[in-house]
Amino acid sequence: MKTKQLRLGFLGFGEAGYHFGKDLTRAGLAGIVAYSPSGARAAAGDPLRKKAAEAGVELVATPKELCARAQLIIAVTPGRAALAALRSVRPYLSDRHIYADASAASVKAMEQAGRLLAGRAGFVDAAIMGTVPLNGIKVVTMASGSHAARFRALMAPYGMNIQVVGDQPGAASAMKLIRSVFMKGLAALLLESLEAAQRRGVLDAVAADIAGSIDERPFAQTIKRFVCGTAVHAGRRVHEMGDALELLRATGGSTRMTRATRAMIVEIAGMGLREHFGGREPDAIAPVLEAVIRARG
């Protein structure tokens, strides 16, 4: 499969398929096709068909036609439908196909998908890490699986930003979900903190102070400061988080994230990391995480 002869198809045609298709068409890729049940039912003049035409994508009638006309298939279905979508096209896939699943499914689903296609077609676990409507094909996409490097080689000439993170299905999806632990957790922490600030009448000052603390240095340094500092100073931070929890309870707002934070710091304080590191913050985060993992058995 040569890049200049690339025949691309989307399984599913929603927001991601539309933006990817539009950007790839602008980048010079012609003949893009897509199959989705709603697209197959759409009559002439249907808004979905107009949207596909705007993106330079032709909607096809069946999974069989999609596989006949595309050699690289990117699945952009809802995560909960990932395996059902794969099974709908699996009978029509062969060793000439690469199937890249970008459906935001679970790690177990991606591992199962890899097994379903073993010996039949190439499989790529493709995890979209950002917002497609804002970034289009330039959104960072992590890829893992035996055909991840080939997937990157095929799509990079059209501007797709793919980073290979391993040769096993599930690795890319694991990275996306682990990242979500932080990103969604940070959002929850901000909501709890800023609700308390609003209730106390200091919202603008607290928001500006948090932003200033994050902006004052590269975030890689902040990660090291948070992880290594907590390892050594958890003991005294338990008391501070107790006071913070008391304040939040008094305001009548949410305390869920603060309770979890205090519980985590109590646990870290009980691991003896301060003594393990001789009261000095280590120079890297890996030794801290290794010590935490050992302490948890």
C-alpha positions in Angstrom: 0.0 0.0 0.0 1.8 3.1 -1.2 1.0 6.5 0.3 0.2 8.0 -3.1 -2.3 5.3 -3.7 -3.9 5.5 -0.2 -7.5 4.5 -0.2 -9.1 5.7 3.1 -12.4 4.9 4.7 -14.1 5.9 7.9 -16.3 3.5 9.9 -18.7 5.9 11.5 -19.2 9.5 10.3 -19.8 11.9 13.1 -17.9 14.9 14.3 -14.4 13.3 14.1 -15.1 11.8 10.6 -16.3 15.1 9.3 -13.3 17.2 10.6 -10.7 14.6 9.7 -12.3 14.1 6.2 -12.4 17.9 5.6 -8.8 18.4 6.6 -7.5 15.3 4.7 -9.4 16.4 1.5 -7.8 19.9 1.8 -4.4 18.1 2.2 -4.9 16.4 -1.1 -6.3 13.0 -0.3 -9.1 12.1 -2.7 -11.7 9.3 -2.8 -12.4 9.1 1.0 -15.4 7.0 1.8 -17.4 6.4 5.0 -20.0 4.0 6.3 -22.4 4.5 9.1 -25.9 3.1 9.6 -27.3 6.7 9.7 -25.4 7.6 6.6 -26.6 4.5 4.8 -30.2 5.5 5.5 -29.8 9.1 4.6 -31.6 10.1 1.4 -30.5 12.7 -1.1 -30.7 16.1 0.4 -30.3 14.8 4.0 -28.1 17.1 6.1 -25.7 14.3 6.8 -25.1 13.8 3.1 -24.5 17.5 2.7 -22.0 17.4 5.5 -20.2 14.5 3.9 -20.0 16.3 0.6 -18.7 19.4 2.3 -15.9 17.2 3.8 -15.1 15.5 0.5 -16.4 12.2 1.8 -18.6 9.7 -0.1 -21.1 7.8 2.1 -21.4 4.2 1.1 -24.3 1.8 1.6 -22.7 -1.2 3.4 -19.7 -2.3 5.5 -18.8 -4.6 2.6 -18.6 -1.7 0.2 -16.5 0.3 2.7 -13.9 -2.6 2.9 -13.9 -3.1 -0.9 -13.1 0.6 -1.5 -10.7 1.3 1.4 -7.5 -0.3 2.5 -7.0 1.8 5.6 -10.1 2.1 7.7 -10.3 4.5 10.7 -13.1 3.6 13.1 -14.5 6.7 14.7 -17.6 5.2 16.3 -18.6 5.8 20.0 -16.4 3.8 22.3 -19.3 1.6 23.6 -19.9 0.5 20.0 -16.3 -0.3 19.1 -16.4 -4.1 19.1 -19.8 -4.2 17.5 -18.6 -1.9 14.8 -15.5 -4.1 14.2 -17.6 -7.2 14.0 -19.7 -5.6 11.3 -16.8 -5.2 9.0 -14.6 -8.1 10.1 -15.9 -10.6 7.5 -14.8 -8.2 4.7 -11.3 -7.5 6.1 -8.2 -9.2 4.8 -4.4 -8.9 5.0 -4.6 -6.0 2.6 -6.4 -3.9 5.2 -5.2 -1.9 8.2 -8.0 -1.2 10.7 -7.2 1.8 13.1 -9.7 2.0 15.9 -10.0 5.6 17.2 -13.2 5.0 19.0 -12.1 5.9 22.6 -13.0 2.4 23.8 -11.6 0.7 26.9 -8.2 -0.9 27.0 -9.8 -4.4 27.3 -11.9 -3.6 24.2 -8.8 -2.6 22.2 -7.0 -5.8 23.4 -10.0 -7.9 22.3 -10.1 -6.0 19.0 -6.5 -6.9 18.3 -7.2 -10.6 19.0 -10.3 -10.5 16.7 -8.1 -9.3 13.8 -5.0 -11.4 14.5 -4.1 -13.2 11.3 -6.8 -11.4 9.3 -5.9 -7.7 9.0 -3.5 -5.2 10.5 -4.8 -3.5 13.7 -3.9 -0.2 15.3 -5.1 1.1 18.7 -5.4 4.8 17.9 -6.2 7.2 20.8 -7.2 10.8 20.0 -5.7 12.9 22.8 -7.3 16.3 22.2 -10.3 18.1 20.7 -10.9 17.3 17.1 -13.2 20.3 16.2 -10.4 22.6 17.4 -7.4 20.8 16.0 -8.6 18.6 13.1 -6.0 16.2 11.8 -3.3 18.0 13.8 -4.7 16.7 17.0 -2.2 14.4 18.8 -3.1 10.7 18.1 -1.3 8.0 20.0 -1.0 4.7 18.2 0.0 1.2 19.3 -0.1 -2.2 17.7 2.0 -4.0 15.2 0.8 -1.7 12.4 1.1 1.6 14.3 4.3 2.7 12.5 2.7 1.9 9.1 -0.4 3.9 10.1 1.8 6.9 10.9 3.8 6.6 7.7 0.6 6.5 5.6 -1.1 9.5 7.3 1.8 11.8 8.2 2.1 13.1 4.6 -1.4 14.5 5.0 -0.7 16.2 8.3 -2.0 13.7 10.8 -0.1 14.0 14.0 0.5 10.4 15.1 2.9 9.3 17.9 3.7 5.6 18.2 3.8 4.4 21.8 4.1 0.6 21.6 3.5 -2.5 19.6 0.7 -3.9 21.7 -3.1 -3.1 21.3 -4.3 -1.2 24.4 -1.2 0.8 25.1 -2.4 3.9 23.3 -5.9 3.7 24.9 -4.3 3.1 28.3 -2.3 6.3 27.9 -5.4 8.3 27.0 -7.3 7.0 30.0 -4.4 7.6 32.4 -4.2 11.1 31.1 -7.9 11.5 31.7 -7.4 10.6 35.4 -5.4 13.8 35.6 -7.3 16.0 33.2 -10.8 15.2 34.5 -9.5 15.0 38.1 -8.0 18.5 37.7 -11.3 19.8 36.4 -13.1 18.3 39.4 -10.5 19.9 41.8 -11.0 23.2 40.1 -14.7 23.0 40.4 -14.5 22.2 44.1 -11.9 24.8 44.9 -13.6 27.6 42.9 -17.0 26.8 44.3 -15.6 27.3 47.8 -13.9 30.5 46.6 -17.2 31.8 45.2 -19.0 31.0 48.4 -16.4 32.9 50.4 -16.4 35.9 48.0 -12.8 35.5 46.8 -13.3 33.8 43.4 -11.3 36.2 41.3 -8.3 36.3 43.7 -8.2 32.5 44.1 -8.5 31.9 40.3 -5.8 34.4 39.6 -3.5 32.8 42.3 -4.0 29.3 41.0 -3.3 30.4 37.4 -0.2 32.3 38.5 1.1 29.3 40.3 0.7 27.1 37.3 2.1 29.6 34.8 5.2 30.6 36.8 7.3 27.6 35.5 7.2 24.9 32.8 4.7 22.3 33.9 7.3 19.5 33.8 8.9 21.3 36.7 5.5 21.5 38.5 5.0 17.8 38.1 8.4 17.1 39.7 7.6 19.6 42.5 4.2 18.1 43.3 5.3 14.4 43.2 8.7 14.8 44.9 7.5 17.4 47.4 4.5 15.3 48.5 6.7 12.3 49.0 8.9 14.1 51.5 6.4 16.6 53.1 3.2 14.6 53.2 3.2 14.5 57.0 2.8 18.2 57.5 0.4 18.5 54.6 -2.1 16.2 56.3 -2.9 18.9 58.9 -3.2 21.6 56.2 -5.7 19.4 54.2 -7.6 18.8 57.4 -8.0 22.6 57.9 -9.0 22.9 54.2 -11.7 20.2 54.6 -13.1 21.9 57.7 -13.4 25.2 55.8 -15.2 23.6 52.8 -17.6 21.8 55.1 -18.3 25.2 56.8 -19.1 26.8 53.4 -21.6 24.0 52.6 -20.0 23.1 49.3 -18.5 20.0 47.8 -15.8 18.2 49.8 -15.4 15.0 47.7 -12.1 15.9 46.0 -10.6 17.3 49.2 -11.5 14.2 51.2 -9.9 12.1 48.6 -6.8 14.3 48.5 -6.4 14.2 52.3 -6.8 10.4 52.2 -4.1 10.0 49.6 -1.7 12.3 51.6 -2.4 10.3 54.8 -1.5 7.1 52.9 1.7 8.6 51.4 2.7 9.9 54.9 2.4 6.4 56.2 4.7 4.9 53.7 7.9 6.3 55.3 9.0 8.1 52.1 10.5 11.0 54.0 12.8 8.6 55.8 13.5 6.6 52.7 14.7 9.7 50.9 16.6 11.1 53.9 14.3 14.2 54.2 15.5 15.5 50.7 13.3 15.7 47.6 14.6 13.3 45.0 15.7 14.7 41.6 13.2 12.7 39.6 9.7 11.4 39.9 10.4 7.7 39.0 12.1 6.8 42.3 9.0 8.2 44.2 6.6 6.2 42.1 8.7 3.1 42.5 8.7 3.5 46.3 4.9 4.0 46.3 4.4 0.9 44.2 6.7 -1.1 46.6 4.8 0.2 49.6 1.5 -0.8 48.1 2.8 -4.3 47.4 
